[in-house]
Amino acid sequence: MACPSARAFPSISWMCRQCRIHNKIQLTAPRQWIQPLVQHQRFSTTKSSAAEAQIRAAPEIDLDDSTSVPARILPRSPSYFTASPVFNDHLLLLQSLVKKHSTLPTAPPDQIPRPAWLKLNQYRSSTGEQVAASKYSKVLVLLTRLNKIHPRYCPKEVKQILSRFRRPGSEEIQKAKPGKIDEYGRSVGIGRRKESSAKVYLVEGTGDVLVNGRSIVQAFPRLHDRESALWALKITQRMDKYNVFALVSGGGVTGQAESITLALAKALLVHEPALKPALRRAGCVTSDPRRVERKKPGRLKARKRPAWVKR
């Protein structure tokens, strides 16, 4: 707390030491006379008239003139500041096309073109970006959806985009080679399921079936496996019109029977191509890509876990 000074309170005679020293300094210090205020002018190397002439407004920006330099340089794409700008532009473009042309009719499954899209390494080299496989799969899904549009109603912009993602030289491998009947009247079909592979020779006959030189009853003791192997002939009511000679190897009994199903359906289509819609509805011409899931460490099987014990 500051002590009261003698000047403020004349009746008080006592004063602290700091106040006495402060008053002594103020009394002995020389007075500084207050100088009158002088209006200073701003420093300038030019005359006032020349300085005023140089202050001008910026010219108006002509938005129609493409040669003029803009006031603020903008990037070409809104995705410029992302990690993969080219990929993001492609993804947004495909999504907009799918949304825009979602109401167009699609082609039947047997008339959809079979293009070979760019592989992941080819796409990375063309864009110069390290795109992840999971992200590129999203692009392939959108391309497949656009490819299902009927060729008669497919817009020009969609065709141009699809051509950019096609693999070079893919026109030669778009159509599968049609099967032929040899000089003995046989057609050949090949099918795979799990670890099994089958090769079936089909010829017009009375309904005999041989699997690796044995009758089908000896090769497949279970009735379900026999029906699965000859399912293509059963649904088309051709059981007594063709003879079947099958060569099968690898895998188990179920895999061998289902591989014969696919091979037999392909061989039957060589003789009667008109049966393809019926065989497709029955699931005979569709390959099943599923495989046995591997066993994981710490689990009893692929997904089965050991019983949990509290203590």
Secondary structure, 3 states (H helix, E strand, C coil): CCCCCCCCCCCCCCCCHHHHHHHHHHHHCCCCCCCCCCCCCCCCCCCHHHHHHHCCCCCCCCCCCCCCCCCCCCCCCHHHHCCCHHHHHHHHHHHHHHHHCCCCCECCHHHCCCCCECCHHHHHHHHCCCCCHHHHHHHHHHHHHHHCECCCCCCHHHHHHHHHCECCCHHHHCCCCCCCCCCCCCEEEEEEECCEEEEEEEEECCCCEEECCEEHHHHCCCHHHHHHHCHHHHHCCCCCCEEEEEEEECCCHHHHHHHHHHHHHHHHHHHCHHHHHHHHHCCCCCCCCCCCCCCCCCCCCCCCCCCCCCC
